[in-house]
Amino acid sequence: MPTIAVNNVRLRYETWGDGPPLVMLHGLGSCADDWVYQLPDLGRHFRCLPLDLRGHGLSDKPPGPYSMAQFAADVSGLLHTLDIGPAHVLGLSLGGMVAQQLALARPDLVRSLVLINTMPGPWPPTRDVLRTATRRLRALRGPAADMSATATLIARTLFPQEDQRLLHTYTVQRMAANDPRAYRHSLRAITRFWPGRALRRITCPVLILAGTLDTVVPMVYKERLRRLLPQASFVTIANSRHASNLDQPDVVNQAILDFLLPLKDQHVNRK
């Protein structure tokens, strides 16, 4: 389990495979381990770099507040320290927002973006998303707050079917292990993210993957992202909820490879 000091925190990261670098950014309350179904396929063509964002997994969990700019600065710091880049960047949900911010702040480090079930910030919020965020923040207030109830709710939302019982159990255990304060700071970072039309400055190739059954980031947000990134390819993942990389891994992997492989050998000038 390698770690690296970046911006006064230690970040856990892993490496898998060989080829052009592919940074892999997980969702809220998750960690690098959630890319387990992607690494064998993607690692045949790319040097995969999944990492735990600050406040998550085995990375440090400093006091807040957190921000999307801070998450992105951590990723750029990791790439700089490892002397890697520019890289393809793959992000799910929170990770997709970090990827957008990285492409805005450091376009020289980003060869392409793959954005799974993410959004260009929650504003203006739908009623369901606003209610969900408010409920989670309230549940995590106070020194006695714990993640158990939140973990159970999230697992039920992501993996409601009986044949997904193993994924459901894994998600409950992983989510419940989160530090409540770090989770709250990360959730607030999401609520404050709103790049708006600045996203039109992103000129690298972009793929948006959208689970058709996702209720965490409803399709209306993905359509907003699509409008703000008019050059993006947009692919729906049928019968998939929010964690498309886990509930439809083969379909997701093929869509990612179909997008990335034509870009693999393109020459990139490192600035």
Secondary structure as UniProt FT lines:
FT   STRAND          3..6
FT   TURN            7..8
FT   STRAND          9..13
FT   STRAND          21..25
FT   TURN            28..29
FT   HELIX           32..35
FT   TURN            36..38
FT   HELIX           39..42
FT   TURN            43..45
FT   STRAND          47..51
FT   TURN            54..55
FT   TURN            57..58
FT   HELIX           68..81
FT   TURN            82..83
FT   STRAND          87..92
FT   HELIX           94..105
FT   HELIX           107..109
FT   STRAND          110..116
FT   HELIX           127..139
FT   TURN            143..144
FT   HELIX           148..158
FT   HELIX           162..164
FT   HELIX           165..176
FT   HELIX           180..191
FT   HELIX           196..201
FT   STRAND          206..211
FT   TURN            212..213
FT   HELIX           219..228
FT   TURN            230..231
FT   STRAND          233..237
FT   TURN            238..239
FT   HELIX           244..247
FT   HELIX           249..260
FT   HELIX           261..263
FT   TURN            264..265
//
